[in-house]
Amino acid sequence: MTDQRSFARTVIALSLAVTACCALTFTIMLLSGSPAVQPQRVLDQDALARAVLNNVNSADFAKPPTIDDVTCPASIPVETGREFECKVNGVGDGNRSGHAWVKVKIKDDQGDLSLG
């Protein structure tokens, strides 16, 4: 009977030690800002559309385009060096196409953009 109690206490002590180690590891990961814990940041679509619209050459349009005319990829992660294009569809006439493409590059991890 004494052997069974000793074995049970050993198993309980070992289980508590493993649980404590797991809790400590999780706490350290949480406090250090583990990438698995932090959500991925994406560009604000409205701010991106406004920036693209401000960069468009108005000579391509018969009537100035609005923010609703801008089409960009959705949910773009903020990663330094990522490049993509946005399209602006507006009103054209015989001399103007009514379309424009704006190349966008993310300059840094804060989401600063280079448009061109």
C-alpha positions in Angstrom: 0.0 0.0 0.0 2.9 2.4 0.8 4.4 1.7 -2.7 1.1 2.7 -4.4 1.0 6.0 -2.5 4.6 6.8 -3.3 4.0 6.0 -7.0 0.9 8.2 -7.0 2.7 11.1 -5.4 5.5 10.8 -7.9 3.1 10.9 -10.8 1.3 13.9 -9.4 4.5 15.8 -8.7 5.8 15.0 -12.3 2.5 16.2 -13.8 2.6 19.4 -11.8 6.2 20.0 -12.9 5.3 19.5 -16.6 2.3 21.8 -16.3 4.4 24.5 -14.6 7.0 24.3 -17.4 4.4 24.6 -20.1 2.8 27.6 -18.4 6.1 29.3 -18.0 7.0 28.7 -21.7 3.7 30.1 -22.8 4.1 33.2 -20.6 7.6 33.9 -22.0 6.4 33.6 -25.6 3.4 35.9 -24.8 5.6 38.5 -23.2 8.3 38.4 -25.8 5.8 39.1 -28.6 6.0 35.8 -30.4 4.9 36.0 -34.1 2.4 33.3 -33.5 0.6 35.5 -30.9 0.6 38.8 -32.9 -2.0 39.2 -35.6 -0.8 40.0 -39.1 -1.2 43.7 -40.0 -2.8 44.7 -43.3 -3.0 48.0 -45.1 -6.1 50.1 -44.6 -8.1 49.9 -47.9 -9.7 53.4 -47.7 -6.3 55.1 -47.0 -4.7 53.1 -49.8 -7.4 54.1 -52.2 -7.1 57.8 -51.3 -3.3 57.6 -51.7 -3.7 56.0 -55.2 -6.4 58.5 -56.2 -4.1 61.4 -55.2 -1.3 59.9 -57.4 -3.4 59.5 -60.6 -2.7 61.7 -63.6 -5.9 63.6 -64.2 -5.1 63.9 -67.9 -6.2 60.2 -68.3 -9.8 61.1 -67.4 -12.5 63.2 -68.8 -14.1 63.5 -65.4 -12.1 63.2 -62.1 -12.4 59.7 -60.7 -13.7 59.1 -57.2 -12.6 56.7 -54.4 -15.1 54.2 -55.6 -13.3 54.0 -59.0 -10.1 52.6 -57.3 -9.5 48.8 -57.2 -6.7 47.4 -55.2 -5.9 43.9 -53.9 -7.7 43.1 -50.6 -5.9 42.4 -47.3 -2.4 43.3 -48.3 0.0 42.3 -45.5 2.4 45.1 -44.3 5.7 43.7 -45.5 8.7 45.8 -46.4 9.4 45.7 -50.2 6.0 44.2 -51.2 4.8 45.6 -54.6 1.4 45.5 -56.2 -0.7 47.5 -58.6 -4.0 49.3 -58.2 -6.3 50.2 -61.1 -8.4 53.3 -61.4 -11.4 53.1 -63.7 -13.0 56.4 -64.6 -14.8 58.2 -67.4 -12.8 58.5 -70.6 -13.6 60.1 -74.0 -12.2 59.8 -77.5 -8.9 61.4 -76.3 -8.6 59.9 -72.8 -8.7 56.3 -71.8 -10.4 56.6 -68.4 -8.0 54.0 -67.0 -4.9 54.3 -65.0 -2.6 51.8 -63.2 -0.6 52.9 -60.1 2.3 50.8 -58.9 2.5 50.7 -55.1 5.5 49.6 -53.0 5.5 49.3 -49.2 8.6 51.1 -47.9 8.7 50.0 -44.3 7.0 48.0 -41.6 4.9 51.0 -40.6 3.0 50.9 -43.9 4.6 53.9 -45.6 4.0 53.7 -49.3 5.9 54.6 -52.5 3.5 55.4 -55.4 4.4 55.7 -59.0 
